[in-house]
């Protein structure tokens, strides 16, 4: 008979499968006759193995296929199709093969690659990690380059922080102008106007130092961010501490036989500010000399972005600087709280108590938030803490005084306090 090449190949393929099934079933029949109750139907992987390793006879010539290359394409097609059709299909790109316990090697499950990993070809045994400056696409079969980003002044958070900082700094400068213009009023004189000027100037600088956290980080900006912030805030807090100490001393020295008169000197508040601020400057100098902050690229906080930020260099030094500032704030709060019941005419302790309560609350909540934040959120949290704590000092200490100065007739206030000021003029001459 004559036959085509395709028919011949199909014939050989069917013959090969039939031969394999016949041999397997014959062996199983022999095992069953010996008492083995194993099923007569072979597993697909057994058929695959038998088709792959057994030498078959040519149907026409009864010749043995010794050479592997002489097997027909149809036989290979059947060998490859049988296991995949009845066990496990191929794993696509983006997945990896996981072997199944107790199953033959041809049976496996397909597991998607983990976060940050890809597999670029089918039936991958393992997934590969993308480089630090790249991230996987949605299918996790290709790596894409990450976008470099930072807290830019043109983005919404950058614009908001810059606008608020400039507005509050301008407001503080306006309050300072009011205090200078009405410097001869009793309310300004009674609160040590020189310390008030220093405190308002430092608060205006506190608002402006938040701008150091906006923009592309550089070596210079990283060095000045934390150190300028720490020194300026220390000047502000130490000024409040000096005002608190002076308020307490002013009432203590009026007692007969008080030994505190030696501390009631015009230079005392400035010495307090100078010493407290000098200690903070020393801390910052040690920090910059041993392990200064530096710019770095954060590739781990966000999967698709490289965040340009500042590394603090020494976390211990950073928290020492914050801790010292908190110690001064806590001291001011404690002294002001104990002096809150002094006479109202010259008592600023209540306002200082509220301002320090706001200040400490902001920075106590800042620590856990700062630790749990990543990427640009770290800078946003710090900007918010700087602005919020500065607003607390400005609002609690100076806004009520501005209300009295601008909306109340200070001429009547002078008449009301004329006798009181004249009786205390000797003790409060340094105000």
C-alpha positions in Angstrom: 0.0 0.0 0.0 1.1 3.6 -0.6 0.8 6.1 2.2 1.7 9.8 2.7 4.5 11.0 5.1 1.9 12.6 7.4 -0.1 9.4 7.6 3.1 7.4 8.3 4.0 9.7 11.2 0.6 9.5 12.7 0.6 5.7 12.4 4.0 5.5 14.1 2.8 7.9 16.9 -0.4 5.8 17.6 1.7 2.6 17.5 4.2 4.0 19.9 1.5 4.9 22.5 -0.2 1.6 22.0 3.1 -0.3 22.5 3.9 1.7 25.6 0.5 1.0 27.1 0.7 -2.6 26.3 4.1 -3.0 28.0 3.0 -1.1 31.1 -0.2 -3.0 31.4 1.5 -6.4 31.0 3.9 -5.5 33.8 1.1 -4.4 36.0 -0.9 -7.6 35.3 2.1 -9.6 36.4 2.4 -7.6 39.6 -1.3 -8.0 40.3 -1.1 -11.7 39.9 1.5 -11.7 42.6 -0.9 -10.0 45.0 -0.3 -6.3 44.2 -3.6 -4.5 44.1 -2.2 -1.4 42.4 -4.4 0.1 39.7 -3.8 -1.2 36.1 -4.1 2.3 34.7 -0.6 3.9 34.4 0.1 7.4 35.6 0.7 9.9 32.8 4.2 10.6 34.0 4.9 6.9 33.8 3.8 6.9 30.2 5.9 9.9 29.5 9.0 8.2 30.9 8.3 5.0 29.0 7.8 6.8 25.7 11.0 8.8 26.3 13.4 6.0 27.3 12.1 2.9 25.4 13.5 1.9 22.0 10.6 1.1 19.6 10.5 -1.0 16.4 9.7 0.6 13.1 6.3 -0.6 12.0 7.4 -1.2 8.4 10.9 -2.5 8.6 10.9 -4.0 12.2 14.1 -2.1 12.8 15.1 -0.8 16.2 15.5 2.9 16.7 18.9 3.1 18.4 19.6 6.7 17.5 17.5 9.2 19.6 17.3 11.6 16.7 15.4 9.0 14.5 12.3 9.1 16.6 9.4 10.7 14.8 8.2 14.2 15.6 4.8 12.8 16.3 6.1 10.6 19.2 7.8 13.7 20.7 4.6 15.6 20.4 2.6 13.0 22.2 5.3 12.6 25.0 5.2 16.4 25.6 1.5 16.6 25.5 0.4 13.8 27.7 1.8 15.0 31.1 1.0 18.7 30.5 -2.6 17.9 29.5 -3.4 15.7 32.5 -1.1 17.2 35.2 0.2 20.8 35.1 0.3 23.4 32.4 3.4 25.5 31.9 3.9 28.5 34.3 3.8 31.8 32.4 6.4 34.6 32.8 5.9 36.4 36.1 5.5 33.1 37.9 7.8 30.4 39.2 7.3 26.6 39.6 6.7 25.1 43.0 7.0 21.3 43.3 4.1 19.5 44.9 4.9 17.1 47.7 4.4 13.5 46.9 3.9 14.2 43.2 6.1 13.4 40.2 8.4 16.2 38.9 6.0 17.0 36.0 3.3 18.0 38.5 3.9 21.5 40.1 2.0 24.7 41.0 2.6 28.2 39.7 3.3 30.8 42.3 3.5 34.6 41.4 6.9 36.2 42.0 7.3 38.1 45.3 7.3 41.9 45.6 10.4 43.2 43.8 11.1 40.0 41.8 10.4 39.0 38.2 10.7 35.9 36.0 11.2 36.7 32.3 10.6 33.3 30.8 8.1 30.4 31.1 8.5 27.6 33.6 11.1 29.6 35.7 12.5 27.7 38.6 13.3 30.8 40.6 12.4 34.5 40.4 15.1 37.2 40.2 15.2 40.5 42.1 15.2 43.7 40.2 18.2 46.1 40.8 17.7 48.7 43.5 17.1 51.4 41.0 14.4 49.4 39.2 11.0 47.9 40.0 8.8 45.1 38.5 6.0 45.9 36.1 2.4 44.8 36.7 3.0 41.4 35.2 6.3 41.0 37.0 8.1 39.8 33.9 10.2 43.0 33.3 12.0 45.6 35.4 11.3 49.3 34.9 13.6 52.2 36.1 12.5 54.0 39.3 11.7 57.8 39.2 13.9 60.1 41.3 11.8 62.3 43.5 12.0 64.6 46.6 9.8 67.1 48.4 9.8 69.7 45.7 8.5 73.2 46.2 6.3 72.9 43.1 4.3 69.9 44.4 1.2 70.4 46.7 2.9 69.6 50.0 5.9 71.7 49.1 3.7 74.6 48.1 1.6 74.4 51.2 4.5 74.2 53.6 6.3 77.1 51.9 3.2 79.3 51.9 2.4 78.6 55.6 6.0 79.1 56.7 6.3 82.5 54.9 2.9 83.7 56.1 3.6 82.8 59.7 7.0 84.4 59.6 5.5 87.6 58.2 2.9 87.5 61.0 5.6 87.1 63.6 7.4 90.1 62.1 4.2 92.1 62.3 3.8 91.2 66.0 7.4 92.3 66.6 6.6 95.6 64.9 3.6 96.1 67.2 5.7 95.4 70.2 8.3 97.9 69.1 5.8 100.6 68.2 4.0 100.2 71.6 7.1 99.5 73.6 6.3 102.1 76.3 2.9 100.5 77.1 2.8 98.7 80.5 2.0 95.3 79.0 5.1 95.4 76.9 7.3 96.7 79.6 6.0 94.2 82.2 7.0 91.2 80.1 10.7 92.2 79.5 10.5 93.8 76.1 14.1 92.9 75.2 13.4 89.2 75.8 10.2 89.5 73.9 12.0 91.0 70.9 14.6 88.1 71.0 11.8 85.5 71.3 9.8 87.0 68.4 13.0 87.1 66.2 13.8 83.5 67.0 10.2 82.4 66.3 10.3 84.1 62.9 13.5 82.2 62.2 11.8 79.0 63.4 9.1 79.4 60.7 11.7 80.1 58.1 14.0 77.1 59.0 11.2 74.7 57.9 12.0 75.8 54.3 15.3 74.0 54.6 13.3 70.7 54.4 11.8 71.7 51.0 13.8 71.2 47.8 16.5 68.8 46.5 18.8 67.8 49.3 22.4 68.9 49.0 25.4 68.5 51.3 25.0 72.0 52.6 21.2 71.8 53.2 21.6 68.5 55.0 24.2 70.0 57.3 22.1 73.1 58.1 18.6 71.4 58.3 18.8 69.9 61.8 21.5 72.1 63.3 19.9 75.5 62.4 16.5 74.1 63.5 18.0 72.9 66.8 19.9 76.2 67.6 17.0 78.5 66.7 14.4 76.6 68.6 16.8 76.4 71.6 17.1 80.2 71.6 13.3 80.5 71.5 12.8 78.0 74.3 15.6 79.4 76.5 14.1 82.9 76.0 10.8 81.5 77.4 12.7 79.9 80.2 14.4 83.2 81.1 11.1 85.0 81.0 9.6 82.4 83.4 12.6 82.6 85.8 12.3 86.4 85.8 8.6 86.3 86.5 9.1 84.1 89.5 12.1 86.1 90.8 10.2 89.4 90.4 7.6 88.2 93.0 10.0 86.4 95.2 12.3 89.3 95.8 9.5 91.5 97.1 9.3 89.4 100.3 11.1 90.9 103.2 14.5 89.5 103.8 14.6 87.5 100.5 18.0 86.4 99.5 17.0 86.2 95.8 17.7 89.8 95.2 21.2 88.9 94.1 19.7 87.1 91.1 17.5 90.1 90.2 19.9 91.7 87.7 19.4 92.9 84.2 21.9 90.5 82.8 20.4 87.4 84.3 17.9 86.6 81.5 20.5 87.1 78.8 22.9 84.8 80.7 20.2 82.1 80.8 19.7 82.4 77.0 23.4 82.5 76.3 24.3 79.4 78.5 21.3 77.3 77.3 21.9 78.1 73.6 25.7 77.6 74.0 25.2 74.1 75.2 23.0 73.3 72.2 25.6 74.8 69.9 28.2 72.5 71.5 26.1 69.5 70.9 25.6 70.4 67.2 29.3 71.0 66.8 30.1 67.6 68.2 27.5 66.1 65.9 28.9 67.8 62.8 32.4 66.9 63.8 31.8 63.2 64.4 29.0 62.0 62.2 27.4 64.8 60.1 24.2 64.4 58.1 24.6 63.7 54.4 22.3 63.4 51.3 21.3 59.9 50.3 19.0 58.1 47.9 16.3 56.0 49.6 15.4 53.1 47.3 13.4 51.1 49.7 10.6 53.3 51.1 8.6 53.4 47.9 8.5 50.7 45.3 8.5 52.9 42.3 10.5 55.9 43.4 14.0 56.8 44.6 13.5 59.4 47.4 16.3 61.9 47.8 16.6 62.7 51.5 19.1 63.5 54.2 20.6 60.8 56.4 21.0 62.1 60.0 24.4 60.6 60.2 24.1 59.8 63.9 20.6 59.0 65.2 22.0 59.3 68.8 23.2 62.8 68.2 19.8 63.8 66.6 17.9 62.5 69.6 20.3 64.1 72.0 19.6 67.5 70.4 15.9 66.9 70.5 16.1 65.6 74.1 18.0 68.7 75.3 15.4 71.0 73.7 12.7 69.0 75.3 14.5 69.3 78.7 14.4 73.1 78.4 10.8 73.1 77.4 9.9 70.8 80.3 11.8 73.1 82.7 9.9 76.1 81.4 6.6 74.3 81.7 7.3 73.2 85.3 8.4 76.6 86.5 5.5 78.4 84.8 3.0 75.9 86.1 4.2 76.4 89.7 4.0 80.2 89.2 0.5 80.2 87.5 -1.3 81.7 90.6 0.9 84.8 90.9 -0.9 88.2 90.6 -2.3 88.8 87.1 -0.9 92.3 86.6 2.6 91.0 85.9 1.9 87.3 85.6 2.9 85.8 82.3 3.2 82.3 83.7 -0.3 81.2 82.6 0.5 82.0 79.0 3.9 80.3 79.2 2.3 77.2 80.7 -0.2 76.8 77.8 2.5 77.5 75.2 4.8 74.9 76.7 2.0 72.4 77.0 1.3 72.8 73.2 5.0 72.7 72.5 5.7 69.5 74.4 2.5 67.8 73.1 3.6 68.4 69.5 7.1 67.1 69.9 6.0 64.1 72.0 3.6 63.1 69.3 6.4 63.8 66.7 8.7 61.0 67.9 6.5 57.9 67.1 5.2 59.5 63.9 8.8 60.3 62.8 9.9 56.7 63.5 7.0 55.1 61.5 7.2 57.5 58.5 9.1 56.8 55.3 10.2 58.7 52.3 8.8 62.2 51.8 6.5 61.7 54.8 9.4 62.1 57.2 10.1 65.6 55.9 6.4 66.5 55.9 6.1 65.4 59.5 9.0 67.4 60.6 7.8 70.5 58.8 4.4 70.2 60.4 6.0 69.8 63.9 8.1 72.9 63.5 5.2 75.0 62.3 2.7 73.6 64.9 5.0 74.1 67.9 6.0 77.6 66.7 2.4 78.6 66.2 1.7 77.4 69.8 4.4 79.7 71.2 3.3 82.7 69.1 -0.4 82.2 69.7 -0.3 81.5 73.4 2.2 84.2 74.4 1.9 87.1 72.0 -1.5 87.1 70.4 -3.4 87.9 73.6 -1.0 90.8 74.2 -1.5 92.1 70.7 -5.3 92.0 71.3 -4.9 94.1 74.4 -2.5 96.5 72.7 -4.5 97.0 69.5 -8.1 96.7 70.6 -8.0 98.1 74.1 -7.3 101.6 75.0 -3.8 101.4 76.3 -4.1 105.0 77.7 -6.6 103.7 80.3 -4.3 100.8 81.0 -1.5 103.3 81.8 -3.8 105.1 84.2 -4.8 101.8 85.9 -1.3 100.6 86.3 0.4 103.9 87.0 0.4 103.4 90.7 1.3 99.7 90.5 4.2 100.4 88.1 5.6 103.2 90.2 5.6 101.0 93.3 7.5 98.3 91.5 9.7 100.4 89.4 12.8 99.8 91.5 12.4 96.0 91.5 11.4 95.8 87.8 13.7 98.4 86.4 15.4 95.9 84.2 12.1 95.0 82.4 
